[in-house]
Amino acid sequence: MKPPPKRLSDLKGGTPQGSKTFAPPTPKVSRQTRGKVLTPTEKAALLASRPDLKG
């Protein structure tokens, strides 16, 4: 007869008290880069070069 499968926690000796299996998700706000804000001159040049964006 086949022995029951061993779990990783059985091999390690269990989990220490007070630790959680899954950590709560952390926000990734600090990793995100801010969008570039166009100056009025840059905005006018962009709209002049892209007539399909006017509207």
C-alpha positions in Angstrom: 0.0 0.0 0.0 1.2 3.5 -0.9 2.2 5.8 2.0 0.2 9.1 2.3 1.8 12.1 0.5 4.0 14.3 2.7 3.3 18.0 3.0 6.0 20.6 3.1 4.8 21.7 6.5 5.4 18.1 7.8 9.0 18.2 6.5 9.7 21.7 7.9 8.2 20.9 11.3 5.1 23.1 10.9 4.7 26.8 10.7 5.7 29.1 13.5 2.9 30.7 15.6 1.7 34.1 14.5 2.8 33.8 10.8 0.2 33.9 8.1 0.2 31.7 5.0 -0.5 34.5 2.7 0.5 38.1 3.2 -2.1 40.8 2.3 -1.5 42.5 -1.0 0.5 45.7 -1.0 -0.3 48.7 -3.2 2.1 49.2 -6.1 1.6 53.0 -6.2 5.3 53.7 -5.5 6.3 51.7 -8.6 4.0 53.5 -11.0 5.4 56.4 -12.9 3.5 59.6 -13.1 2.1 60.7 -16.5 3.7 63.6 -18.3 1.7 66.8 -18.3 2.1 68.7 -21.5 2.7 72.4 -21.4 0.4 74.6 -23.5 3.1 75.0 -26.1 3.7 71.2 -26.3 -0.1 70.6 -26.4 -0.6 73.1 -29.3 2.3 71.5 -31.3 0.8 68.0 -30.7 -2.6 69.0 -31.8 -1.2 70.8 -34.9 0.7 67.7 -35.9 -2.3 65.4 -35.3 -5.5 66.7 -37.0 -7.3 63.5 -36.1 -7.2 64.4 -32.4 -9.1 67.7 -32.8 -12.6 67.4 -31.7 
